[in-house]
Amino acid sequence: MKICMYSSKAYDEKFFNLNGQHQSAPLESVEISYLSPHLNEDTAYMAQGFEVVCCFVNDNINAKVLQQLKEQGIKLVALRCAGFNNVDLQAAKKLNMPICRVPEYSPYAVAEHACALVLDLNRNIHRAHNRVRENDYSLDGLLGFDLHGKNVGVIGAGKIGQAFIKIMNGFGCNVLVYDPNLESNHNDNSFTQVGFNTLLKESDIISLHCPLTTATHHLINCETISYMKPNVMLINTSRGALVDTSAIIKALKLRKVGYLGIDVYEEESEIFFENLSDTFIEDDVFARLQTFPNVIITGHQAFFTKEALTKIAETTINNIHSYFSGMPENANLVI
């Protein structure tokens, strides 16, 4: 079994090799080639001679790429992530190209990172750290607020959203949840289910934990921001395109949004996961975001824990094994 892994890093190789060695039902004669480039129309040719391509969040699996992979004899596209908004599912279905994914790895990893962004923004941890390193122990400009008693709006009550809700409960927050897929007669008293506009109007902190779909693209935009409280805190650890970045910049300039913590960015594919310290960012919108003192940006690292990477590698290998063993129902197939 020859697997071509795109967008790979040293940690991918480490965890996939470890899990390949310890699988209870290991793939026979597995050969994984680790490639650093993203999968796109210019790099799809690199998968020639392989049976499986393994992709990540910023790989572009559009119709042309899928067609080229099909012509090269690829039998399975294995995503090592939960989201599949970067895949043209209609084209894949038309080509009879199966797509599998890792539907969950560690909801705690992402939820805890979202909480870390909340705490850092509120208590100015990054600014305090920099001051102390320069022997500046003044407190001006570091004033925060108690999380206890604040309204925290959670958009999306899947496993990550539920983990975040529990953390916020621990701080004594009042949690409001909007999720159209959540049953209205749920018996969970750890949060209050509300409509979308109500959540926007009443929340002091809003955290996004929903997938990127046609319906949720630019869910946070000029109109929805207008419903929010002045000085609201917005956290996004889901997908960058849930937020209209231009609208957020306007809101930051008007001080409508008082705090912004993001681990994702809608045009992140050429920026995140790369070391660009010896060059400059050509994305003027992203560069503008970096100028705000009340904005914290991390480079898509919310998932990045030992437990999550272990689960991603384990599930991806099991998906491939299940599919080629004739057990597609166990392969977490998208289509």
C-alpha positions as CSV (number, residue, x, y, z in Angstrom):
1,M,0.0,0.0,0.0
2,K,1.6,3.2,-1.2
3,I,0.3,6.4,0.5
4,C,1.2,9.9,-0.6
5,M,0.9,12.4,2.2
6,Y,0.7,16.1,1.2
7,S,1.3,19.1,3.5
8,S,3.3,16.9,5.8
9,K,5.5,18.1,8.7
10,A,8.1,16.4,10.9
11,Y,5.4,15.8,13.5
12,D,3.1,14.0,11.0
13,E,5.9,11.6,10.1
14,K,6.7,11.0,13.8
15,F,3.1,10.2,14.8
16,F,2.1,8.3,11.7
17,N,5.2,6.1,12.0
18,L,4.5,5.4,15.7
19,N,0.9,4.5,15.0
20,G,1.8,2.4,12.0
21,Q,4.1,0.3,14.3
22,H,1.5,-0.1,17.0
23,Q,-1.7,-0.8,15.1
24,S,-3.5,-3.9,16.2
25,A,-4.4,-4.6,12.5
26,P,-1.5,-2.9,10.7
27,L,-1.6,-2.3,6.9
28,E,0.6,-4.8,5.2
29,S,3.6,-3.4,3.3
30,V,2.6,0.3,4.0
31,E,4.8,2.8,2.4
32,I,4.1,6.5,3.2
33,S,5.9,9.2,1.2
34,Y,5.8,12.5,3.1
35,L,5.6,15.5,0.9
36,S,5.7,19.1,2.2
37,P,3.8,20.8,-0.7
38,H,0.1,21.4,-0.6
39,L,-2.1,19.3,-2.9
40,N,-3.4,21.4,-5.7
41,E,-3.5,21.5,-9.5
42,D,0.2,22.1,-9.8
43,T,1.3,19.3,-7.4
44,A,-1.3,16.5,-8.1
45,Y,1.2,14.9,-10.5
46,M,3.3,13.9,-7.4
47,A,0.7,11.3,-6.5
48,Q,1.5,9.3,-9.6
49,G,2.1,5.6,-8.7
50,F,0.4,5.8,-5.3
51,E,-3.0,4.3,-4.3
52,V,-3.9,6.7,-1.5
53,V,-3.4,10.4,-1.0
54,C,-3.5,11.8,2.5
55,C,-4.5,15.4,2.8
56,F,-4.9,18.2,5.4
57,V,-6.9,21.3,5.9
58,N,-5.2,23.6,3.4
59,D,-5.0,21.2,0.5
60,N,-7.1,22.1,-2.5
61,I,-9.1,19.0,-3.6
62,N,-11.1,20.6,-6.3
63,A,-12.7,19.0,-9.4
64,K,-9.5,19.3,-11.6
65,V,-7.3,17.8,-8.8
66,L,-9.8,14.9,-8.3
67,Q,-9.9,14.2,-12.0
68,Q,-6.1,14.1,-12.2
69,L,-5.9,11.8,-9.1
70,K,-8.4,9.5,-10.7
71,E,-6.5,9.3,-13.9
72,Q,-3.3,8.5,-12.0
73,G,-5.0,5.5,-10.3
74,I,-5.7,7.0,-6.9
75,K,-8.3,4.8,-5.1
76,L,-8.9,6.8,-1.9
77,V,-8.5,10.3,-0.6
78,A,-7.8,10.1,3.2
79,L,-8.3,13.4,5.0
80,R,-6.4,13.6,8.3
81,C,-8.8,16.3,9.6
82,A,-12.4,16.6,10.5
83,G,-13.5,19.3,8.0
84,F,-14.0,18.6,4.3
85,N,-14.9,22.1,3.0
86,N,-11.8,22.0,0.8
87,V,-13.1,19.0,-1.1
88,D,-15.4,19.2,-4.2
89,L,-17.8,16.5,-3.0
90,Q,-20.0,16.6,-6.1
91,A,-16.9,16.0,-8.3
92,A,-15.7,13.3,-6.0
93,K,-19.1,11.5,-6.2
94,K,-19.2,11.9,-10.0
95,L,-15.8,10.3,-10.3
96,N,-16.6,7.6,-7.7
97,M,-13.7,8.8,-5.6
98,P,-14.2,7.8,-2.0
99,I,-13.2,10.4,0.7
100,C,-12.7,9.5,4.3
101,R,-11.9,11.8,7.3
102,V,-11.1,12.0,11.0
103,P,-14.5,13.1,12.4
104,E,-13.1,13.7,15.8
105,Y,-9.6,13.6,17.4
106,S,-9.6,15.6,20.7
107,P,-12.4,18.0,21.3
108,Y,-10.6,19.0,24.4
109,A,-7.6,20.3,22.5
110,V,-9.5,22.8,20.5
111,A,-11.9,23.8,23.3
112,E,-9.0,24.4,25.7
113,H,-7.2,26.5,23.1
114,A,-10.3,28.6,22.6
115,C,-10.3,29.1,26.4
116,A,-6.6,30.0,26.3
117,L,-7.4,32.7,23.8
118,V,-10.2,34.1,26.0
119,L,-7.9,34.2,29.0
120,D,-5.0,35.8,27.1
121,L,-7.1,38.5,25.6
122,N,-8.9,39.3,28.8
123,R,-5.9,39.4,31.1
124,N,-3.3,40.6,28.5
125,I,-1.0,37.7,29.3
126,H,1.1,38.2,26.2
127,R,1.6,41.9,26.9
128,A,2.4,41.3,30.6
129,H,5.0,38.7,29.6
130,N,6.7,41.1,27.3
131,R,6.7,43.8,29.9
132,V,8.3,41.6,32.6
133,R,11.0,40.5,30.2
134,E,11.9,44.2,29.9
135,N,11.7,44.7,33.7
136,D,8.5,46.7,33.3
137,Y,6.1,45.7,36.1
138,S,3.5,48.4,35.7
139,L,-0.1,47.4,35.4
140,D,-1.6,50.2,33.3
141,G,-3.3,48.8,30.2
142,L,-3.6,45.3,31.6
143,L,-7.0,45.6,33.2
144,G,-9.2,42.6,32.6
145,F,-12.7,41.5,33.8
146,D,-14.1,38.6,35.8
147,L,-15.4,35.8,33.6
148,H,-17.7,34.8,36.4
149,G,-21.3,35.8,35.6
150,K,-20.6,36.8,32.0
151,N,-22.7,35.6,29.1
152,V,-20.7,33.3,26.8
153,G,-22.3,32.5,23.4
154,V,-21.3,29.3,21.8
155,I,-22.2,28.8,18.1
156,G,-22.2,25.0,17.5
157,A,-22.8,22.4,20.2
158,G,-20.9,19.5,18.7
159,K,-18.3,17.7,20.8
160,I,-15.9,20.6,20.7
161,G,-18.6,23.1,21.6
162,Q,-19.8,20.9,24.4
163,A,-16.2,20.7,25.8
164,F,-15.9,24.5,25.6
165,I,-19.3,24.8,27.4
166,K,-18.1,22.7,30.3
167,I,-15.0,24.8,30.6
168,M,-17.0,28.0,30.7
169,N,-19.4,26.5,33.2
170,G,-16.3,26.0,35.4
171,F,-15.7,29.7,35.4
172,G,-19.2,30.4,36.5
173,C,-20.3,31.8,33.1
174,N,-23.9,31.9,31.7
175,V,-23.7,29.9,28.5
176,L,-26.0,30.6,25.6
177,V,-26.0,28.1,22.7
178,Y,-27.1,28.4,19.1
179,D,-27.1,25.2,17.0
180,P,-29.9,24.5,14.5
181,N,-29.1,20.8,14.7
182,L,-29.6,20.7,18.5
183,E,-33.0,19.3,19.7
184,S,-35.1,22.0,21.3
185,N,-36.2,19.6,24.1
186,H,-32.7,18.8,25.3
187,N,-32.4,18.2,29.0
188,D,-28.9,19.7,29.5
189,N,-29.1,22.5,32.1
190,S,-25.4,23.6,31.6
191,F,-26.5,26.1,28.9
192,T,-29.5,27.9,27.5
193,Q,-30.5,27.3,23.9
194,V,-31.4,30.6,22.1
195,G,-31.9,31.9,18.7
196,F,-28.9,33.2,16.7
197,N,-29.8,36.9,17.0
198,T,-30.5,36.6,20.7
199,L,-27.0,35.0,21.2
200,L,-25.4,37.9,19.3
201,K,-27.3,40.5,21.3
202,E,-26.7,39.1,24.8
203,S,-23.2,37.6,24.7
204,D,-20.2,39.2,26.2
205,I,-18.0,36.5,24.6
206,I,-18.8,34.6,21.4
207,S,-16.9,31.4,20.4
208,L,-17.4,29.7,17.0
209,H,-17.5,25.9,17.0
210,C,-19.4,25.1,13.8
211,P,-18.3,23.6,10.5
212,L,-17.8,25.7,7.4
213,T,-20.7,25.2,4.9
214,T,-22.5,27.3,2.4
215,A,-24.8,28.4,5.1
216,T,-22.1,29.4,7.6
217,H,-19.7,31.1,5.2
218,H,-19.1,34.6,6.5
219,L,-21.5,33.9,9.4
220,I,-19.9,36.8,11.1
221,N,-20.3,39.8,8.9
222,C,-21.2,43.5,9.0
223,E,-24.9,42.8,9.7
224,T,-24.4,40.1,12.3
225,I,-21.7,42.2,14.1
226,S,-24.2,45.1,14.3
227,Y,-26.3,43.0,16.7
228,M,-23.5,42.3,19.1
229,K,-22.7,44.1,22.3
230,P,-20.2,46.9,22.1
231,N,-16.7,45.7,23.1
232,V,-17.7,42.0,22.5
233,M,-15.0,39.3,22.5
234,L,-15.0,37.0,19.4
235,I,-13.1,33.7,19.3
236,N,-12.7,31.5,16.2
237,T,-11.0,28.1,16.4
238,S,-13.1,26.5,13.7
239,R,-12.6,27.7,10.1
240,G,-11.4,31.0,8.9
241,A,-14.1,31.7,6.4
242,L,-16.8,31.7,9.1
243,V,-15.7,35.3,9.6
244,D,-15.6,38.1,7.1
245,T,-12.2,39.5,7.9
246,S,-12.8,42.9,6.3
247,A,-16.0,43.3,8.4
248,I,-14.0,42.4,11.6
249,I,-11.3,45.0,10.8
250,K,-14.0,47.6,10.5
251,A,-15.5,46.5,13.8
252,L,-12.2,46.6,15.5
253,K,-11.5,50.1,14.2
254,L,-14.9,51.3,15.5
255,R,-14.3,49.4,18.8
256,K,-17.5,47.4,18.3
257,V,-15.4,44.3,18.6
258,G,-13.2,44.8,21.7
259,Y,-11.2,41.5,21.6
260,L,-10.5,39.1,18.8
261,G,-8.8,35.7,19.2
262,I,-8.4,33.6,16.0
263,D,-6.6,30.3,15.3
264,V,-7.8,30.3,11.7
265,Y,-7.9,32.8,8.9
266,E,-9.9,32.6,5.6
267,E,-6.8,33.0,3.5
268,E,-4.4,31.1,5.7
269,S,-3.3,28.4,3.2
270,E,-0.1,30.2,2.1
271,I,0.7,31.5,5.6
272,F,-0.1,29.0,8.4
273,F,2.1,26.0,9.1
274,E,5.1,27.7,7.4
275,N,8.1,29.5,8.8
276,L,8.0,32.9,7.1
277,S,10.3,34.7,9.5
278,D,12.8,35.5,6.8
279,T,10.3,37.1,4.5
280,F,7.2,39.3,4.7
281,I,3.5,38.7,4.5
282,E,2.0,39.8,1.2
283,D,-1.5,39.6,2.5
284,D,-2.4,43.2,3.4
285,V,-5.6,42.2,5.2
286,F,-3.8,39.7,7.5
287,A,-1.0,42.3,8.1
288,R,-3.6,44.8,9.1
289,L,-5.1,42.4,11.7
290,Q,-1.6,42.0,13.2
291,T,-1.5,45.7,14.0
292,F,-4.3,45.7,16.6
293,P,-3.2,45.3,20.2
294,N,-6.5,43.6,21.1
295,V,-6.1,40.8,18.6
296,I,-4.4,37.5,19.3
297,I,-3.6,35.2,16.3
298,T,-2.3,31.7,16.5
299,G,-1.4,29.6,13.5
300,H,-4.0,26.9,13.4
301,Q,-2.5,25.1,16.4
302,A,-5.7,24.5,18.4
303,F,-5.6,20.8,17.4
304,F,-1.9,20.5,18.2
305,T,-1.6,18.2,21.2
306,K,0.0,14.8,21.6
307,E,-3.4,13.2,22.2
308,A,-4.9,14.7,19.1
309,L,-2.0,13.9,16.8
310,T,-2.0,10.3,18.1
311,K,-5.8,10.0,17.4
312,I,-5.5,11.6,13.9
313,A,-2.8,9.2,12.9
314,E,-4.5,6.2,14.4
315,T,-7.9,7.0,12.8
316,T,-6.4,7.8,9.4
317,I,-4.5,4.5,9.3
318,N,-7.6,2.6,10.5
319,N,-9.7,4.3,7.8
320,I,-7.4,3.2,5.1
321,H,-7.2,-0.3,6.4
322,S,-10.9,-0.6,6.8
323,Y,-11.6,0.7,3.3
324,F,-9.2,-1.7,1.6
325,S,-10.3,-4.6,3.8
326,G,-13.8,-4.3,2.5
327,M,-15.2,-2.6,5.5
328,P,-16.1,0.9,4.2
329,E,-18.7,1.3,7.0
330,N,-15.8,1.6,9.4
331,A,-13.7,4.0,7.3
332,N,-15.4,7.3,8.3
333,L,-16.4,7.9,4.6
334,V,-17.7,11.3,3.6
335,I,-18.9,9.8,0.4
